[in-house]
Amino acid sequence: MNFEAGIRFIVFLIIFGVTNYLMMLRRYEKDIKKKKYLQQEKISRLYPKGSFIF
């Protein structure tokens, strides 16, 4: 009985760890996209429309 409970606990920990990892990965990817978008917005403010840099 204790062996079975130990196995269930280990499986629970693995499932919990995988879901936590996937949620953190999704949040990290969203943060990267947000930072990239904000960086593009800041750069676009430096150069007004219609101006070209050679």
C-alpha positions in Angstrom: 0.0 0.0 0.0 2.8 2.5 0.8 4.6 1.6 -2.3 1.6 2.4 -4.4 1.1 5.7 -2.6 4.7 6.6 -3.2 4.4 5.8 -6.9 1.3 8.0 -7.1 3.1 10.8 -5.4 6.0 10.6 -7.8 3.6 10.6 -10.8 1.8 13.6 -9.3 5.1 15.5 -8.8 6.1 14.8 -12.4 2.7 15.9 -13.8 2.8 19.0 -11.7 6.3 19.9 -12.7 5.6 19.4 -16.4 2.5 21.6 -16.3 4.3 24.3 -14.3 7.2 24.2 -16.8 4.8 24.6 -19.7 3.0 27.6 -18.1 6.3 29.3 -17.3 7.5 28.7 -20.9 4.3 30.2 -22.3 4.7 33.2 -20.1 8.3 33.6 -21.0 7.4 33.5 -24.7 4.7 36.2 -24.2 7.1 38.4 -22.4 9.7 38.1 -25.2 7.1 39.1 -27.8 5.9 42.0 -25.6 9.5 43.3 -25.2 10.2 43.0 -28.9 7.0 44.9 -29.7 7.8 47.6 -27.2 11.3 47.9 -28.6 10.0 48.3 -32.1 7.6 51.0 -30.8 10.4 52.9 -29.2 12.5 52.7 -32.4 9.6 53.9 -34.5 9.2 57.0 -32.4 12.8 58.0 -33.0 12.3 58.1 -36.8 9.1 59.9 -38.1 7.2 58.5 -41.0 8.5 59.3 -44.4 12.1 59.6 -43.3 14.7 57.1 -44.6 18.1 56.3 -43.3 20.8 55.3 -45.8 
